[in-house]
């Protein structure tokens, strides 16, 4: 019975990681609103190592269309600005010598559809990961069933799978609504 619980826990952990990765991925999709997480992937050179912008500056959103970056050291201003320009954020920073402002442009209908499609693809990848975790657990349990364990273990794996697939669908639906809301 201990082996069954171990396989169920492993499967659930893998499914949980897939959902967490999806959440993180969806947070990085720009939905026309300012979100400090947009800059999470931007790295700057700081004393010989590459660190996220949030480690060297205060990143905030004073309103729904603006992200501000205020470096803790004034010398980092140019470095942060270059990192944002060279990143995949796609927004030109405005540097006034003290603070960097990123004005988030409103999304066109076409761009909204593209972002919704991207979010759907990310959700599908998460579902595939959840299904793979289920498959791996069921294969491991089938070996244990041949050794004489209870048959209901597969049903437990399916219940866990269904719960995580539902979470993925909920995350996607919320992101799609956020993207498509003008």
C-alpha positions as CSV (number, residue, x, y, z in Angstrom):
1,X,0.0,0.0,0.0
2,X,2.9,2.3,0.7
3,X,4.0,1.9,-3.0
4,X,0.6,2.9,-4.2
5,X,0.6,6.1,-2.1
6,X,4.1,6.9,-3.3
7,X,3.1,6.6,-7.0
8,X,-0.1,8.7,-6.3
9,X,2.0,11.4,-4.6
10,X,4.6,11.5,-7.3
11,X,1.9,11.8,-10.0
12,X,0.1,14.6,-8.0
13,X,3.4,16.4,-7.5
14,X,4.2,16.3,-11.3
15,X,0.7,17.6,-12.1
16,X,1.0,20.4,-9.5
17,X,4.3,21.4,-11.1
18,X,2.6,21.5,-14.5
19,X,-0.1,23.8,-13.2
20,X,2.4,26.1,-11.4
21,X,4.4,26.4,-14.6
22,X,1.3,27.3,-16.5
23,X,0.4,30.0,-14.0
24,X,3.9,31.4,-14.3
25,X,3.7,31.3,-18.1
26,X,0.3,32.9,-18.3
27,X,1.5,35.7,-15.9
28,X,4.1,36.7,-18.5
29,X,1.5,37.1,-21.3
30,X,0.8,40.8,-21.6
31,X,-2.9,41.3,-21.5
32,X,-2.9,45.1,-22.1
33,X,-2.6,45.8,-18.3
34,X,0.5,46.8,-16.5
35,X,1.9,43.8,-14.4
36,X,5.3,43.9,-12.7
37,X,5.7,40.2,-13.6
38,X,6.2,41.3,-17.2
39,X,9.8,42.1,-16.2
40,X,10.5,38.9,-14.4
41,X,12.4,37.4,-17.3
42,X,14.6,40.5,-17.8
43,X,18.1,40.1,-16.4
44,X,20.7,42.8,-15.8
45,X,24.5,42.6,-15.2
46,X,25.1,43.3,-11.5
47,X,28.6,42.9,-10.0
48,X,29.5,40.2,-12.5
49,X,26.3,38.1,-12.4
50,X,23.0,38.3,-14.2
51,X,20.1,39.0,-11.8
52,X,16.4,39.8,-12.4
53,X,15.5,43.5,-12.5
54,X,13.4,43.1,-9.3
55,X,16.7,42.3,-7.5
56,X,18.2,45.7,-8.2
57,X,15.2,48.0,-8.5
58,X,11.7,48.6,-7.2
59,X,9.2,47.5,-9.9
60,X,5.7,48.9,-9.5
61,X,2.5,49.8,-11.3
62,X,1.2,53.3,-10.5
63,X,-1.7,52.8,-12.8
64,X,-3.2,50.2,-15.2
65,X,-1.1,51.3,-18.1
66,X,2.3,52.0,-16.6
67,X,5.1,50.1,-15.0
68,X,7.8,52.0,-13.2
69,X,11.3,50.8,-12.4
70,X,13.3,52.7,-9.8
71,X,16.8,51.4,-9.4
72,X,18.3,51.2,-5.9
73,X,21.6,52.5,-7.4
74,X,21.5,55.3,-9.9
75,X,24.3,53.7,-11.8
76,X,22.0,50.8,-12.7
77,X,19.6,53.0,-14.7
78,X,21.3,52.6,-18.1
79,X,22.0,48.9,-17.5
80,X,18.3,48.3,-16.7
81,X,17.2,50.3,-19.7
82,X,19.4,48.4,-22.0
83,X,18.2,45.1,-20.6
84,X,14.6,46.0,-21.2
85,X,15.3,47.2,-24.7
86,X,17.1,43.9,-25.5
87,X,14.5,41.7,-23.9
88,X,11.3,40.2,-25.4
89,X,9.1,42.6,-23.5
90,X,8.6,44.6,-26.7
91,X,8.1,48.0,-24.9
92,X,10.4,50.9,-25.3
93,X,11.4,52.3,-21.9
94,X,11.2,56.0,-21.1
95,X,14.2,57.1,-18.9
96,X,14.0,60.4,-17.1
97,X,17.3,60.1,-15.2
98,X,15.7,58.9,-12.0
99,X,13.1,56.3,-13.0
100,X,12.2,54.2,-16.0
101,X,8.6,54.1,-17.2
102,X,7.1,51.5,-19.4
103,X,3.8,52.6,-21.1
104,X,1.7,49.5,-21.8
105,X,0.0,50.1,-25.2
106,X,-3.6,49.0,-25.6
107,X,-3.9,45.7,-27.5
108,X,-5.6,45.5,-30.9
109,X,-8.3,42.9,-31.5
110,X,-5.9,40.9,-33.7
111,X,-3.2,41.0,-31.0
112,X,-5.7,39.9,-28.4
113,X,-6.7,36.9,-30.5
114,X,-3.0,35.9,-31.0
115,X,-2.4,36.2,-27.2
116,X,-5.5,34.1,-26.5
117,X,-4.2,31.5,-28.9
118,X,-0.8,31.5,-27.2
119,X,-2.5,31.1,-23.8
120,X,-4.5,28.1,-25.2
121,X,-1.3,26.5,-26.5
122,X,0.3,26.9,-23.0
123,X,-2.8,25.4,-21.4
124,X,-2.6,22.4,-23.8
125,X,1.1,21.9,-23.0
126,X,0.1,21.8,-19.3
127,X,-2.6,19.3,-20.0
128,X,-0.2,17.1,-21.8
129,X,2.2,17.2,-18.8
130,X,-0.7,16.3,-16.5
131,X,-1.7,13.4,-18.8
132,X,1.9,12.2,-19.0
133,X,2.0,12.1,-15.2
134,X,-1.2,10.1,-15.1
135,X,0.1,7.7,-17.7
136,X,3.4,7.2,-15.8
137,X,1.5,6.6,-12.5
138,X,-0.9,4.1,-14.1
139,X,2.0,2.2,-15.7
140,X,3.7,1.9,-12.4
141,X,0.5,0.9,-10.7
142,X,-0.2,-1.8,-13.3
143,X,3.1,-3.4,-12.3
144,X,2.0,-3.4,-8.7
145,X,-1.5,-4.7,-9.6
146,X,0.2,-7.8,-11.2
147,X,1.8,-8.3,-7.8
148,X,-1.7,-8.4,-6.2
149,X,-2.6,-4.8,-5.2
150,X,-6.1,-3.4,-5.3
151,X,-7.6,-2.3,-8.7
152,X,-9.0,1.0,-7.4
153,X,-5.6,2.7,-7.5
154,X,-6.1,3.7,-11.2
155,X,-9.4,5.4,-10.3
156,X,-7.6,7.5,-7.7
157,X,-5.0,8.5,-10.3
158,X,-7.9,9.5,-12.6
159,X,-9.5,11.6,-9.9
160,X,-6.3,13.5,-9.3
161,X,-5.9,13.9,-13.1
162,X,-9.4,15.3,-13.5
163,X,-8.8,17.8,-10.6
164,X,-5.7,19.2,-12.2
165,X,-7.2,19.3,-15.8
166,X,-10.0,21.3,-14.3
167,X,-7.5,23.7,-12.7
168,X,-5.7,24.1,-16.1
169,X,-9.1,24.9,-17.7
170,X,-9.9,27.4,-15.0
171,X,-6.6,29.2,-15.4
172,X,-6.9,29.3,-19.2
173,X,-10.5,30.6,-19.0
174,X,-9.5,33.4,-16.6
175,X,-6.5,34.4,-18.7
176,X,-8.6,34.4,-21.9
177,X,-11.2,36.6,-20.2
178,X,-8.5,39.0,-19.1
179,X,-7.0,39.1,-22.6
180,X,-10.2,39.6,-24.4
181,X,-11.6,42.2,-22.1
182,X,-11.1,45.6,-23.7
